Amino acid sequence: MKRQDAEEYRTGLDLPDFTDAATLALFRKWDAVDVSYLYILHFIRICGEFPEAVHVARIGRDKVEGLVKSNADDNAIMEVDEVSGL
C-alpha cells in the first residue's frame, strides 16, 4: 500500500483546491456522505515529479448555494501552469 501511495503521488493525484475560498467554504459544508457533492468543487492535480507545477484538474460549478467562485484564483493557477512550462 505504501508503494502504491508513493506511485500515485509520483504520477499525480487530484485534490480539492483549498487555496480557492469558494471551494474551501463548500468543502466545509459537505456532510462527507453525498459523493456527488465533490463534483461542484474545484480540483487541482499535483505530482511528485514536478512539485512546483499545479494543474487545474476540474473546475467544478461556478455557483452553489449563493457562493461565487473567484476568477482571481483560477488565473493564479494558470500562471503557475505557464511558469512551469507544462
N, C-alpha and C positions, 0 to 999 in steps of 0.2 A: 504494500500500500504506500509506503514511503517513497519507493522508486516511481510509482505511478503519479503521485503528487508532484514529485520533482520534475518528471517529464511534462506534466501538464503546465507547470509554471514555466519551464524552458520554452515550450512551444506556444504558450499563450492561454490565458483564461479571461473570461468576461466577468466583470464586476460592476455593481451599481456605482455610478459616478457621484460620490459623496461631496465632490467639490462644487456640484450644481445644487444650489439652495432648494430649488423646487423638488428635485429628486430626493434629497435628504428629508424634506418635510413629508413627502408622500411615503417614503420608506418608514418613517416613524409612525405613520398612521396605519400601516399594514398589520393585519392580525396574525400573520405567518401561517394562515390556513389556506386562503384562496391564492393558488399559484398563478392564476390568470392576472392577478394584480401586478405581477412583475413586468408584464408587457407594457405598462404605462411608464415605467422607469427608464431613465437614460442610462445606458450601459457603456462602459469603456473596455477596451482589451489591452492587457499588459502582458509582457513576456520577459523571461529572464535573459534571453539572448540580446534584447535591445531594451534595457530597463529605462532608458531616457525617453523612449518613444511611447506615446499613448494614442490609441486609435479609437474612434467612435465605433462601437460595435452595434448599437441600436439606439436610435434617437428617442423612441417612446412617444407617447402622446403629448401634444402641446398644452392642453388644458384638461385638468381634472379637479373637480370639487372647488372650482374658483381659483386654483393656483395656475399661474402662467410661467412657463419656463423662460429663463433669461437667455437671450441670444448672445450676450457677452461671454457666457461660459462656453457656449459652442464655438465661438470664434477663438477663444483661448486654446481650446483643444486642437482646433485646426492649425493654429500657429505652431504648436508642438509637432504636429504631423509634418508641416512644411520644413521646420528646422531639422528634423531627424532625417529628412530625405526619403521617407517611406510613404 
